[in-house]
Amino acid sequence: MKHIKKILLILVGVIFLFFSIIFGNQYNDSASASVSNINNKEEKTLNNELVIYYFDVGQADAILLQDGDKNMIIDAGNNEDGERLTNFLKNNLGIGSLNYVFATHPHEDHIGGMDDIINNFNIENFYMPEVITTTKTFEDMLDALENKNMSFTVPKEDDSFMLGSSKIDVLHVGNNAKELNDASIILKVTHGDNTFLFTGDASSKVEKEILNKNIESDVLKVGHHGSYYSTCDEFLDKVNPKYAVISVGKGNSYKHPSFETLKKLENKNIEIYRTDEAGTIKITSDGSNLKVDSERTNIDG
């Protein structure tokens, strides 16, 4: 009887082991397939290149980000730039709709052409800080939104969203109506291993406020057209960019970019690209490598 029980126990053990091997292999195959699918999805999402245009709009800012068929605008230059910017987007790049539009802050050299953008494109999301001015430029932008039955959204710090395969992180949104530059929305864009920082006209005061955030980036859009009041040493050390882009007008009365800012960038061996010298700066990311080109676009009005 003892021998029979022992034999039965052995048989049960063998059967259990047999089924464990069969179903265990199936599980492992399934798990491997899942990981493979995830990896394939990640590879597919980076099949799109991210192309960024830092437009030459003189003493102003206007930036376009394209990831596949997704489009995003950060600022729209001066009033005189709006029509030319719109024509370039439509005729040269074939853009008919914009997924995201950001007005970083309500100064004319950042929102001047925004009414043209609103009037001429289908816009899914429009963002701006919750500060107002009484200028005609600002009123024109609000009127354009109202005429299209559009509302604006005030983004929240630490919000994030996707533009195709690129992640957009909101690092700062100010509400200082007395210092509109410091109300600037600051964005970080991540495409694979490549990173980009967009600072509007934020001063060194704001730069120091975000030092505790992940601001390290390959490309820095230098704040406030390279003025003395932005790009402090602590901020530049933390961002540690390979490239710096300065959107600035040739022979501008503000004498931007400042000697001090240029010296800081040069001392860190950061490659500097200026719209007043090179025209529109175009940077292409494949998720690993960056390619920098420039072209004359005739947008500066």
Backbone as CSV, one residue per row, in Angstrom:
resi,resn,N_x,N_y,N_z,CA_x,CA_y,CA_z,C_x,C_y,C_z
1,MET,0.841,-1.215,0.000,0.000,0.000,0.000,0.869,1.255,0.000
2,LYS,1.946,1.247,0.807,2.862,2.371,0.865,3.511,2.591,-0.495
3,HIS,3.869,1.461,-1.163,4.503,1.570,-2.480,3.549,2.172,-3.510
4,ILE,2.266,1.786,-3.407,1.273,2.328,-4.347,1.114,3.837,-4.172
5,LYS,1.042,4.266,-2.882,0.917,5.700,-2.592,2.124,6.464,-3.136
6,LYS,3.301,5.882,-2.954,4.527,6.544,-3.409,4.522,6.684,-4.926
7,ILE,4.078,5.603,-5.614,4.025,5.629,-7.087,3.022,6.685,-7.559
8,LEU,1.854,6.748,-6.867,0.849,7.728,-7.232,1.366,9.160,-7.061
9,LEU,2.077,9.396,-5.953,2.645,10.722,-5.700,3.646,11.102,-6.787
10,ILE,4.454,10.112,-7.207,5.450,10.371,-8.256,4.759,10.711,-9.566
11,LEU,3.678,9.930,-9.868,2.940,10.186,-11.110,2.313,11.584,-11.105
12,VAL,1.719,11.962,-9.971,1.132,13.296,-9.842,2.188,14.376,-10.054
13,GLY,3.378,14.152,-9.448,4.468,15.122,-9.591,4.921,15.262,-11.031
14,VAL,4.999,14.104,-11.723,5.440,14.124,-13.131,4.422,14.861,-13.999
15,ILE,3.121,14.558,-13.759,2.060,15.218,-14.532,2.074,16.727,-14.289
16,PHE,2.236,17.127,-13.032,2.286,18.554,-12.677,3.451,19.250,-13.372
17,LEU,4.616,18.580,-13.356,5.802,19.143,-13.988,5.597,19.294,-15.490
18,PHE,4.949,18.251,-16.091,4.693,18.250,-17.532,3.848,19.463,-17.946
19,PHE,2.733,19.668,-17.202,1.852,20.791,-17.537,2.496,22.141,-17.227
20,SER,3.327,22.192,-16.184,4.017,23.444,-15.837,4.940,23.871,-16.959
21,ILE,5.648,22.870,-17.545,6.586,23.193,-18.634,5.835,23.712,-19.847
22,ILE,4.711,23.004,-20.198,3.936,23.380,-21.383,3.356,24.784,-21.237
23,PHE,2.620,25.005,-20.132,1.958,26.305,-19.954,2.944,27.405,-19.604
24,GLY,4.042,27.039,-18.966,5.083,28.024,-18.656,5.717,28.550,-19.915
25,ASN,5.987,27.657,-20.881,6.559,28.075,-22.152,5.603,28.985,-22.913
26,GLN,4.286,28.599,-22.856,3.298,29.433,-23.528,3.269,30.830,-22.918
27,TYR,3.343,30.900,-21.616,3.336,32.193,-20.930,4.559,33.011,-21.310
28,ASN,5.736,32.341,-21.325,6.955,33.046,-21.677,6.910,33.554,-23.111
29,ASP,6.354,32.690,-24.031,6.227,33.111,-25.415,5.319,34.326,-25.516
30,SER,4.197,34.294,-24.736,3.252,35.403,-24.752,3.884,36.667,-24.203
31,ALA,4.645,36.528,-23.099,5.300,37.689,-22.487,6.332,38.266,-23.436
32,SER,7.091,37.355,-24.112,8.088,37.831,-25.059,7.425,38.587,-26.192
33,ALA,6.291,38.077,-26.664,5.576,38.745,-27.748,5.111,40.120,-27.324
34,SER,4.646,40.228,-26.044,4.177,41.518,-25.549,5.305,42.529,-25.522
35,VAL,6.480,42.106,-25.017,7.625,43.001,-24.965,8.025,43.407,-26.371
36,SER,8.014,42.425,-27.268,8.362,42.706,-28.663,7.417,43.727,-29.267
37,ASN,6.119,43.571,-28.987,5.138,44.510,-29.522,5.348,45.908,-28.974
38,ILE,5.638,45.997,-27.680,5.888,47.299,-27.063,7.089,47.960,-27.713
39,ASN,8.171,47.170,-27.877,9.359,47.725,-28.509,9.079,48.177,-29.929
40,ASN,8.275,47.375,-30.641,7.932,47.753,-32.004,7.149,49.053,-32.032
41,LYS,6.239,49.217,-31.047,5.464,50.451,-30.981,6.389,51.640,-30.748
42,GLU,7.364,51.468,-29.860,8.281,52.559,-29.582,9.098,52.914,-30.822
43,GLU,9.509,51.869,-31.551,10.264,52.124,-32.763,9.401,52.876,-33.776
44,LYS,8.127,52.492,-33.867,7.243,53.129,-34.831,7.025,54.594,-34.482
45,THR,6.882,54.886,-33.177,6.605,56.259,-32.796,7.772,57.168,-33.141
46,LEU,8.979,56.632,-33.227,10.137,57.450,-33.547,10.491,57.386,-35.025
47,ASN,9.657,56.729,-35.825,9.875,56.762,-37.267,9.674,58.169,-37.807
48,ASN,8.864,58.962,-37.104,8.685,60.358,-37.483,9.848,61.187,-36.977
49,GLU,10.391,62.010,-37.841,11.384,62.972,-37.391,10.659,64.164,-36.765
50,LEU,11.335,64.826,-35.850,10.846,66.094,-35.328,11.628,67.194,-36.028
51,VAL,10.908,68.095,-36.670,11.539,69.217,-37.363,11.091,70.507,-36.690
52,ILE,12.055,71.346,-36.313,11.751,72.594,-35.634,12.297,73.755,-36.456
53,TYR,11.421,74.714,-36.754,11.811,75.936,-37.456,11.810,77.090,-36.461
54,TYR,12.970,77.698,-36.276,13.064,78.936,-35.512,13.071,80.047,-36.569
55,PHE,11.889,80.608,-36.844,11.748,81.503,-37.990,12.475,82.828,-37.782
56,ASP,13.016,83.327,-38.861,13.603,84.658,-38.852,12.479,85.663,-39.004
57,VAL,12.043,86.232,-37.882,10.989,87.250,-37.882,11.519,88.533,-37.250
58,GLY,12.808,88.788,-37.452,13.402,90.005,-36.903,13.481,89.947,-35.389
59,GLN,13.201,91.094,-34.758,13.278,91.192,-33.305,11.982,90.637,-32.709
60,ALA,11.822,89.325,-32.805,10.581,88.672,-32.387,10.816,87.165,-32.325
61,ASP,9.778,86.436,-31.920,9.836,84.969,-31.840,8.693,84.358,-32.633
62,ALA,8.995,83.313,-33.394,7.976,82.481,-34.030,8.634,81.137,-34.319
63,ILE,8.045,80.068,-33.790,8.652,78.739,-33.868,7.597,77.729,-34.287
64,LEU,7.970,76.825,-35.178,7.091,75.735,-35.606,7.739,74.407,-35.279
65,LEU,6.949,73.481,-34.696,7.388,72.114,-34.467,6.508,71.187,-35.287
66,GLN,7.138,70.283,-36.060,6.427,69.301,-36.866,6.901,67.902,-36.518
67,ASP,5.981,67.049,-36.106,6.273,65.639,-35.863,5.293,64.838,-36.700
68,GLY,5.759,64.300,-37.828,4.843,63.635,-38.749,3.838,64.636,-39.274
69,ASP,2.558,64.335,-39.118,1.511,65.246,-39.583,0.963,66.120,-38.459
70,LYS,1.667,66.163,-37.334,1.256,66.997,-36.205,2.068,68.294,-36.193
71,ASN,1.379,69.401,-35.911,2.016,70.714,-35.989,1.732,71.544,-34.736
72,MET,2.739,72.298,-34.324,2.606,73.132,-33.132,3.353,74.447,-33.357
73,ILE,2.722,75.550,-32.982,3.322,76.886,-33.098,3.587,77.446,-31.703
74,ILE,4.783,77.999,-31.524,5.108,78.760,-30.311,5.375,80.192,-30.747
75,ASP,4.452,81.096,-30.468,4.532,82.514,-30.808,4.456,82.740,-32.318
76,ALA,4.190,84.011,-32.699,3.898,84.294,-34.109,4.449,85.623,-34.581
77,GLY,5.557,86.070,-33.998,6.232,87.260,-34.492,5.483,88.555,-34.273
78,ASN,5.953,89.598,-34.971,5.343,90.916,-34.891,4.092,91.004,-35.770
79,ASN,3.355,92.112,-35.636,2.159,92.322,-36.456,2.460,92.182,-37.948
80,GLU,3.578,92.766,-38.388,3.923,92.772,-39.803,4.327,91.394,-40.320
81,ASP,4.595,90.450,-39.411,5.055,89.118,-39.826,3.909,88.145,-40.067
82,GLY,2.712,88.475,-39.571,1.620,87.511,-39.559,1.245,86.977,-40.928
83,GLU,1.066,87.874,-41.902,0.647,87.447,-43.241,1.724,86.592,-43.910
84,ARG,2.975,87.015,-43.786,4.071,86.266,-44.408,4.261,84.904,-43.741
85,LEU,4.141,84.864,-42.425,4.260,83.601,-41.711,3.161,82.642,-42.134
86,THR,1.939,83.162,-42.223,0.804,82.342,-42.656,1.037,81.779,-44.060
87,ASN,1.501,82.622,-44.973,1.744,82.177,-46.345,2.831,81.100,-46.401
88,PHE,3.860,81.260,-45.601,4.941,80.266,-45.606,4.438,78.922,-45.088
89,LEU,3.680,78.959,-44.012,3.148,77.717,-43.449,2.241,77.006,-44.451
90,LYS,1.415,77.778,-45.118,0.461,77.187,-46.076,1.138,76.757,-47.371
91,ASN,1.853,77.682,-47.997,2.353,77.457,-49.345,3.659,76.665,-49.384
92,ASN,4.542,76.903,-48.425,5.833,76.217,-48.438,5.812,74.894,-47.701
93,LEU,5.012,74.811,-46.643,5.002,73.603,-45.822,3.701,72.818,-45.936
94,GLY,2.714,73.362,-46.619,1.461,72.646,-46.829,0.655,72.397,-45.577
95,ILE,0.744,73.312,-44.610,0.045,73.140,-43.337,-1.348,73.760,-43.422
96,GLY,-2.354,73.006,-42.999,-3.719,73.513,-42.987,-4.321,73.559,-41.599
97,SER,-3.710,72.813,-40.661,-4.243,72.776,-39.299,-3.097,72.705,-38.299
98,LEU,-3.391,73.166,-37.110,-2.399,73.196,-36.032,-2.981,72.490,-34.815
99,ASN,-2.227,71.537,-34.266,-2.698,70.797,-33.103,-2.578,71.622,-31.827
100,TYR,-1.495,72.396,-31.731,-1.273,73.224,-30.545,-0.703,74.568,-30.975
101,VAL,-1.204,75.627,-30.343,-0.641,76.957,-30.528,-0.409,77.559,-29.148
102,PHE,0.799,78.054,-28.939,1.155,78.690,-27.667,1.505,80.152,-27.896
103,ALA,0.833,81.036,-27.183,1.247,82.430,-27.088,1.953,82.546,-25.736
104,THR,3.271,82.602,-25.752,4.005,82.484,-24.472,3.683,83.618,-23.511
105,HIS,3.510,84.826,-24.042,3.120,85.970,-23.215,2.685,87.094,-24.160
106,PRO,1.866,88.043,-23.678,1.207,88.986,-24.576,2.012,90.235,-24.942
107,HIS,3.259,90.052,-25.384,4.001,91.158,-25.969,3.884,91.094,-27.485
108,GLU,3.876,92.264,-28.129,3.631,92.351,-29.565,4.611,91.518,-30.384
109,ASP,5.854,91.402,-29.951,6.847,90.660,-30.730,6.693,89.137,-30.577
110,HIS,5.685,88.717,-29.831,5.395,87.289,-29.697,3.983,86.939,-30.164
111,ILE,3.064,87.891,-30.080,1.676,87.605,-30.485,1.199,88.484,-31.632
112,GLY,2.097,89.283,-32.199,1.694,90.220,-33.239,0.998,89.555,-34.416
113,GLY,1.532,88.406,-34.859,0.943,87.705,-35.991,-0.058,86.635,-35.604
114,MET,-0.422,86.597,-34.338,-1.274,85.508,-33.862,-2.694,85.590,-34.421
115,ASP,-3.209,86.791,-34.648,-4.557,86.883,-35.216,-4.591,86.290,-36.630
116,ASP,-3.497,86.467,-37.391,-3.425,85.855,-38.721,-3.412,84.339,-38.631
117,ILE,-2.688,83.816,-37.658,-2.630,82.360,-37.459,-4.023,81.828,-37.108
118,ILE,-4.694,82.514,-36.195,-6.032,82.068,-35.763,-7.018,82.121,-36.928
119,ASN,-6.937,83.180,-37.720,-7.889,83.367,-38.814,-7.698,82.372,-39.955
120,ASN,-6.496,81.855,-40.117,-6.183,81.084,-41.319,-5.989,79.587,-41.115
121,PHE,-6.027,79.115,-39.865,-5.783,77.692,-39.633,-6.831,77.101,-38.690
122,ASN,-7.090,75.833,-38.880,-7.885,75.092,-37.901,-6.977,74.777,-36.719
123,ILE,-7.379,75.215,-35.546,-6.550,75.061,-34.343,-7.288,74.213,-33.322
124,GLU,-6.647,73.139,-32.868,-7.280,72.253,-31.886,-7.159,72.792,-30.469
125,ASN,-5.999,73.328,-30.119,-5.754,73.787,-28.743,-4.972,75.089,-28.769
126,PHE,-5.463,76.083,-28.053,-4.791,77.382,-27.986,-4.462,77.683,-26.522
127,TYR,-3.172,77.950,-26.246,-2.718,78.154,-24.870,-2.079,79.534,-24.704
128,MET,-2.334,80.123,-23.557,-1.690,81.382,-23.190,-1.762,81.546,-21.676
129,PRO,-0.883,82.382,-21.086,-0.963,82.610,-19.641,-2.143,83.509,-19.295
130,GLU,-2.518,83.480,-18.044,-3.685,84.264,-17.607,-3.250,85.672,-17.206
131,VAL,-2.731,86.398,-18.179,-2.385,87.812,-17.990,-2.915,88.574,-19.191
132,ILE,-3.284,89.825,-18.983,-3.875,90.608,-20.060,-3.165,91.939,-20.194
133,THR,-3.285,92.521,-21.380,-2.825,93.885,-21.610,-3.954,94.618,-22.330
134,THR,-3.792,95.918,-22.473,-4.823,96.715,-23.147,-4.371,97.120,-24.546
135,THR,-3.345,96.468,-25.061,-2.833,96.835,-26.382,-3.786,96.355,-27.479
136,LYS,-3.730,97.020,-28.619,-4.564,96.620,-29.755,-4.160,95.235,-30.249
137,THR,-2.859,94.929,-30.187,-2.374,93.615,-30.618,-3.030,92.508,-29.810
138,PHE,-3.096,92.695,-28.501,-3.706,91.694,-27.633,-5.207,91.588,-27.912
139,GLU,-5.850,92.732,-28.088,-7.286,92.725,-28.385,-7.576,92.058,-29.731
140,ASP,-6.697,92.286,-30.721,-6.864,91.642,-32.034,-6.821,90.123,-31.908
141,MET,-5.928,89.631,-31.065,-5.825,88.185,-30.864,-7.091,87.638,-30.209
142,LEU,-7.585,88.328,-29.186,-8.809,87.879,-28.519,-10.014,87.958,-29.453
143,ASP,-10.076,89.014,-30.269,-11.179,89.144,-31.226,-11.157,88.002,-32.238
144,ALA,-9.956,87.638,-32.681,-9.839,86.545,-33.647,-10.328,85.237,-33.039
145,LEU,-9.977,85.002,-31.773,-10.457,83.791,-31.088,-11.977,83.810,-30.979
146,GLU,-12.525,84.972,-30.607,-13.977,85.081,-30.429,-14.711,84.877,-31.749
147,ASN,-14.165,85.430,-32.830,-14.816,85.323,-34.140,-14.870,83.877,-34.641
148,LYS,-13.952,83.049,-34.144,-13.957,81.638,-34.543,-14.572,80.747,-33.465
149,ASN,-15.207,81.401,-32.485,-15.829,80.669,-31.370,-14.821,79.761,-30.662
150,MET,-13.613,80.263,-30.507,-12.559,79.515,-29.826,-12.298,80.109,-28.452
151,SER,-11.907,79.250,-27.538,-11.485,79.710,-26.217,-10.023,79.354,-26.039
152,PHE,-9.372,80.031,-25.109,-7.983,79.686,-24.813,-7.911,78.930,-23.496
153,THR,-6.843,78.183,-23.336,-6.608,77.414,-22.111,-5.341,77.920,-21.457
154,VAL,-5.363,78.057,-20.141,-4.156,78.377,-19.385,-3.529,77.050,-18.951
155,PRO,-2.382,76.699,-19.491,-1.789,75.409,-19.110,-1.315,75.429,-17.662
156,LYS,-1.208,74.266,-17.085,-0.734,74.146,-15.711,0.694,73.625,-15.705
157,GLU,1.457,74.108,-14.758,2.820,73.614,-14.625,2.812,72.109,-14.374
158,ASP,3.724,71.429,-15.019,3.877,69.972,-14.961,2.849,69.230,-15.807
159,ASP,2.010,69.965,-16.561,1.197,69.308,-17.586,2.110,68.725,-18.653
160,SER,1.675,67.660,-19.298,2.431,67.115,-20.419,1.461,66.547,-21.447
161,PHE,1.859,66.547,-22.686,1.029,66.007,-23.757,1.934,65.590,-24.896
162,MET,1.368,64.894,-25.870,2.144,64.363,-26.978,1.850,65.129,-28.260
163,LEU,2.888,65.425,-29.002,2.799,65.930,-30.367,3.416,64.851,-31.245
164,GLY,2.579,63.969,-31.777,3.114,62.823,-32.507,3.936,61.957,-31.567
165,SER,5.220,61.811,-31.887,6.104,61.002,-31.049,6.908,61.848,-30.067
166,SER,6.601,63.130,-29.983,7.337,64.044,-29.108,6.524,64.388,-27.869
167,LYS,7.189,64.419,-26.735,6.528,64.765,-25.478,6.772,66.235,-25.157
168,ILE,5.702,66.931,-24.814,5.783,68.345,-24.458,5.501,68.482,-22.968
169,ASP,6.434,69.068,-22.219,6.267,69.295,-20.783,6.196,70.789,-20.510
170,VAL,5.198,71.184,-19.715,5.057,72.581,-19.306,5.833,72.776,-18.004
171,LEU,6.868,73.610,-18.051,7.722,73.806,-16.878,7.368,75.052,-16.082
172,HIS,6.782,76.038,-16.751,6.464,77.288,-16.035,5.352,78.023,-16.752
173,VAL,4.427,78.553,-15.950,3.382,79.453,-16.452,3.254,80.573,-15.429
174,GLY,3.556,81.788,-15.833,3.513,82.894,-14.883,2.188,83.630,-14.903
175,ASN,1.991,84.496,-13.901,0.763,85.305,-13.840,1.067,86.736,-13.420
176,ASN,2.315,87.156,-13.689,2.737,88.490,-13.282,2.373,89.500,-14.360
177,ALA,1.299,90.241,-14.137,0.820,91.199,-15.128,1.729,92.422,-15.223
178,LYS,2.527,92.673,-14.190,3.444,93.816,-14.208,4.734,93.495,-14.937
179,GLU,5.139,92.227,-14.883,6.338,91.771,-15.592,5.922,90.686,-16.572
180,LEU,5.426,91.094,-17.732,4.866,90.138,-18.682,5.898,89.115,-19.160
181,ASN,7.161,89.533,-19.240,8.192,88.580,-19.660,8.234,87.372,-18.729
182,ASP,8.037,87.637,-17.435,8.108,86.549,-16.453,6.823,85.732,-16.396
183,ALA,5.822,86.126,-17.162,4.624,85.292,-17.313,4.823,84.240,-18.403
184,SER,5.967,84.282,-19.062,6.218,83.402,-20.210,6.016,81.925,-19.874
185,ILE,5.329,81.244,-20.783,5.217,79.783,-20.697,6.550,79.181,-21.137
186,ILE,7.093,78.302,-20.326,8.342,77.613,-20.665,8.032,76.154,-20.950
187,LEU,8.514,75.658,-22.071,8.234,74.291,-22.506,9.517,73.513,-22.736
188,LYS,9.477,72.229,-22.402,10.557,71.314,-22.766,9.982,70.247,-23.681
189,VAL,10.677,69.980,-24.767,10.237,68.991,-25.748,11.243,67.859,-25.794
190,THR,10.743,66.621,-25.723,11.597,65.434,-25.757,11.197,64.575,-26.948
191,HIS,12.187,64.274,-27.788,11.972,63.409,-28.950,13.053,62.345,-28.933
192,GLY,12.694,61.153,-28.445,13.706,60.116,-28.260,14.718,60.588,-27.233
193,ASP,15.992,60.631,-27.627,17.051,61.087,-26.729,17.342,62.577,-26.875
194,ASN,16.678,63.243,-27.801,16.932,64.661,-28.042,15.955,65.537,-27.273
195,THR,16.453,66.645,-26.737,15.630,67.518,-25.899,15.826,68.977,-26.288
196,PHE,14.733,69.757,-26.136,14.724,71.152,-26.557,14.009,71.979,-25.491
197,LEU,14.534,73.177,-25.211,13.943,74.050,-24.207,13.543,75.371,-24.851
198,PHE,12.295,75.794,-24.585,11.748,77.033,-25.140,11.345,77.935,-23.983
199,THR,11.945,79.113,-23.901,11.852,79.925,-22.684,11.098,81.233,-22.839
200,GLY,10.572,81.522,-24.046,9.900,82.807,-24.218,10.844,83.946,-23.903
201,ASP,10.382,84.891,-23.081,11.212,86.018,-22.653,11.502,85.969,-21.155
202,ALA,11.421,84.792,-20.556,11.606,84.670,-19.108,12.960,85.218,-18.676
203,SER,12.955,85.929,-17.560,14.184,86.522,-17.038,14.927,85.521,-16.155
204,SER,16.089,85.941,-15.686,16.886,85.087,-14.803,16.157,84.743,-13.512
205,LYS,15.256,85.628,-13.091,14.464,85.341,-11.888,13.664,84.059,-12.069
206,VAL,13.006,83.917,-13.213,12.225,82.708,-13.497,13.155,81.515,-13.746
207,GLU,14.249,81.761,-14.425,15.220,80.681,-14.680,15.646,80.020,-13.371
208,LYS,15.862,80.834,-12.350,16.288,80.285,-11.047,15.149,79.529,-10.362
209,GLU,13.913,79.926,-10.651,12.765,79.252,-10.030,12.574,77.833,-10.553
210,ILE,13.078,77.539,-11.742,12.871,76.199,-12.321,14.145,75.352,-12.298
211,LEU,15.130,75.771,-11.530,16.379,75.011,-11.461,16.178,73.613,-10.873
212,ASN,15.114,73.453,-10.078,14.853,72.145,-9.457,14.157,71.185,-10.413
213,LYS,13.850,71.631,-11.625,13.170,70.775,-12.599,14.176,70.195,-13.592
214,ASN,13.708,69.225,-14.347,14.561,68.582,-15.344,14.639,69.473,-16.579
215,ILE,15.606,70.382,-16.594,15.708,71.353,-17.685,16.893,71.074,-18.606
216,GLU,17.661,70.054,-18.331,18.804,69.735,-19.195,18.303,69.472,-20.619
217,SER,18.922,70.124,-21.584,18.439,70.043,-22.959,19.577,70.183,-23.953
218,ASP,19.409,69.531,-25.100,20.412,69.627,-26.164,20.405,71.000,-26.818
219,VAL,19.193,71.560,-26.969,19.045,72.842,-27.665,18.294,73.815,-26.767
220,LEU,18.862,74.999,-26.588,18.228,76.057,-25.800,17.817,77.196,-26.708
221,LYS,16.519,77.535,-26.705,16.082,78.771,-27.336,16.363,79.848,-26.303
222,VAL,17.399,80.629,-26.546,17.886,81.587,-25.556,16.805,82.601,-25.233
223,GLY,16.598,82.836,-23.942,15.522,83.703,-23.480,15.718,85.165,-23.856
224,HIS,14.599,85.828,-24.120,14.538,87.283,-24.325,15.556,87.772,-25.356
225,HIS,15.666,87.041,-26.453,16.492,87.457,-27.600,17.964,87.642,-27.224
226,GLY,18.390,86.920,-26.184,19.790,86.993,-25.767,20.135,88.201,-24.933
227,SER,19.134,88.803,-24.289,19.399,90.012,-23.499,20.202,89.690,-22.240
228,TYR,20.683,90.744,-21.629,21.465,90.635,-20.399,20.625,90.079,-19.244
229,TYR,19.297,90.230,-19.326,18.424,89.876,-18.206,18.036,88.396,-18.164
230,SER,18.511,87.624,-19.119,18.224,86.185,-19.141,19.530,85.397,-19.258
231,THR,19.385,84.059,-19.189,20.528,83.147,-19.353,21.563,83.362,-18.263
232,CYS,21.118,83.217,-17.016,22.056,83.336,-15.897,22.945,82.094,-15.837
233,ASP,24.071,82.219,-15.131,25.075,81.145,-15.088,24.506,79.846,-14.536
234,GLU,23.742,79.931,-13.431,23.196,78.711,-12.821,22.268,77.978,-13.779
235,PHE,21.462,78.745,-14.489,20.523,78.171,-15.451,21.273,77.505,-16.602
236,LEU,22.250,78.188,-17.127,23.003,77.650,-18.256,23.769,76.390,-17.857
237,ASP,24.301,76.374,-16.633,24.994,75.173,-16.142,24.051,73.986,-16.075
238,LYS,22.811,74.229,-15.622,21.852,73.135,-15.460,21.315,72.651,-16.813
239,VAL,21.033,73.566,-17.710,20.527,73.176,-19.032,21.623,72.455,-19.813
240,ASN,22.837,73.001,-19.765,24.007,72.384,-20.397,23.754,72.015,-21.866
241,PRO,23.342,72.986,-22.679,22.989,72.681,-24.071,24.207,72.512,-24.969
242,LYS,24.002,71.803,-26.076,25.028,71.712,-27.128,24.873,72.867,-28.103
243,TYR,23.607,73.285,-28.305,23.311,74.334,-29.264,22.450,75.408,-28.606
244,ALA,22.654,76.645,-29.021,21.831,77.763,-28.566,21.299,78.493,-29.784
245,VAL,19.992,78.767,-29.795,19.367,79.505,-30.889,18.897,80.850,-30.342
246,ILE,19.294,81.923,-31.016,18.885,83.264,-30.602,18.041,83.877,-31.711
247,SER,16.788,84.188,-31.398,15.895,84.846,-32.342,15.998,86.346,-32.110
248,VAL,16.545,87.050,-33.094,16.895,88.444,-32.863,16.930,89.189,-34.193
249,GLY,16.631,90.502,-34.141,16.616,91.320,-35.344,17.973,91.950,-35.612
250,LYS,18.332,92.015,-36.874,19.606,92.594,-37.257,19.641,94.088,-36.940
251,GLY,20.701,94.529,-36.231,20.869,95.936,-35.900,19.779,96.497,-35.021
252,ASN,19.173,95.649,-34.148,18.066,96.111,-33.309,18.539,97.155,-32.293
253,SER,17.606,98.028,-31.906,17.933,99.151,-31.020,18.253,98.712,-29.594
254,TYR,17.876,97.457,-29.233,18.142,96.958,-27.884,19.563,96.419,-27.751
255,LYS,20.255,96.318,-28.867,21.611,95.748,-28.912,21.627,94.304,-28.429
256,HIS,20.557,93.573,-28.753,20.504,92.131,-28.488,21.193,91.389,-29.629
257,PRO,21.832,90.267,-29.346,22.093,89.690,-28.022,23.217,90.440,-27.309
258,SER,23.188,90.412,-25.990,24.176,91.151,-25.209,25.536,90.470,-25.271
259,PHE,26.561,91.271,-25.110,27.928,90.749,-25.080,28.088,89.711,-23.975
260,GLU,27.466,89.988,-22.822,27.603,89.088,-21.669,27.004,87.709,-21.960
261,THR,25.826,87.694,-22.586,25.186,86.410,-22.890,25.995,85.624,-23.908
262,LEU,26.460,86.296,-24.950,27.284,85.613,-25.956,28.549,85.042,-25.340
263,LYS,29.151,85.792,-24.430,30.394,85.336,-23.788,30.143,84.086,-22.949
264,LYS,29.021,84.059,-22.233,28.682,82.877,-21.425,28.552,81.635,-22.317
265,LEU,27.875,81.798,-23.432,27.676,80.671,-24.346,29.002,80.222,-24.952
266,GLU,29.816,81.182,-25.351,31.103,80.857,-25.965,32.035,80.181,-24.977
267,ASN,32.025,80.630,-23.721,32.902,80.040,-22.706,32.567,78.582,-22.431
268,LYS,31.332,78.180,-22.710,30.918,76.794,-22.512,30.964,75.989,-23.819
269,ASN,31.546,76.593,-24.849,31.689,75.923,-26.153,30.346,75.476,-26.721
270,ILE,29.324,76.303,-26.505,27.991,76.030,-27.049,27.909,76.640,-28.445
271,GLU,27.468,75.861,-29.411,27.321,76.368,-30.770,26.142,77.332,-30.832
272,ILE,26.385,78.521,-31.365,25.371,79.570,-31.384,24.843,79.752,-32.800
273,TYR,23.505,79.785,-32.916,22.851,80.067,-34.190,21.929,81.257,-34.004
274,ARG,22.098,82.275,-34.850,21.339,83.515,-34.732,20.523,83.756,-35.996
275,THR,19.248,84.123,-35.794,18.406,84.355,-36.964,18.826,85.610,-37.723
276,ASP,19.430,86.597,-37.043,19.851,87.813,-37.748,21.036,87.539,-38.662
277,GLU,21.764,86.471,-38.409,22.921,86.131,-39.220,22.633,85.012,-40.225
278,ALA,21.906,83.997,-39.783,21.717,82.801,-40.613,20.342,82.722,-41.263
279,GLY,19.405,83.543,-40.829,18.029,83.406,-41.296,17.287,82.404,-40.435
280,THR,16.280,81.764,-40.987,15.510,80.764,-40.241,16.384,79.542,-39.946
281,ILE,16.379,79.126,-38.681,17.161,77.967,-38.246,16.247,76.752,-38.234
282,LYS,16.671,75.681,-38.897,15.883,74.450,-38.968,16.684,73.318,-38.323
283,ILE,16.114,72.721,-37.277,16.778,71.615,-36.591,15.931,70.359,-36.731
284,THR,16.552,69.283,-37.187,15.863,68.013,-37.398,16.405,66.969,-36.437
285,SER,15.491,66.280,-35.749,15.856,65.222,-34.805,15.295,63.893,-35.279
286,ASP,16.148,62.851,-35.291,15.655,61.495,-35.565,15.495,60.701,-34.278
287,GLY,15.604,61.389,-33.151,15.504,60.750,-31.847,16.850,60.468,-31.223
288,SER,17.899,60.519,-32.048,19.255,60.281,-31.558,20.211,61.387,-31.988
289,ASN,20.063,61.817,-33.229,20.980,62.792,-33.801,20.247,64.067,-34.176
290,LEU,21.005,65.157,-34.189,20.455,66.455,-34.561,21.165,66.977,-35.807
291,LYS,20.382,67.536,-36.714,20.930,68.159,-37.912,20.470,69.600,-37.943
292,VAL,21.406,70.526,-38.116,21.083,71.953,-38.101,21.301,72.535,-39.493
293,ASP,20.257,73.192,-40.010,20.327,73.877,-41.302,19.799,75.293,-41.127
294,SER,19.997,76.107,-42.151,19.412,77.452,-42.148,18.956,77.790,-43.555
295,GLU,17.977,78.684,-43.629,17.470,79.108,-44.931,16.858,80.493,-44.824
296,ARG,16.829,81.188,-45.965,16.186,82.505,-46.019,14.705,82.292,-46.342
297,THR,13.839,82.808,-45.499,12.413,82.521,-45.650,11.573,83.761,-45.961
298,ASN,12.151,84.951,-45.861,11.431,86.187,-46.209,10.124,86.351,-45.439
299,ILE,10.183,86.042,-44.137,8.997,86.187,-43.281,9.037,87.489,-42.479
300,ASP,10.228,88.000,-42.212,10.351,89.199,-41.403,9.691,90.370,-42.118
301,GLY,8.616,90.891,-41.522,7.875,91.971,-42.148,8.424,93.342,-41.819
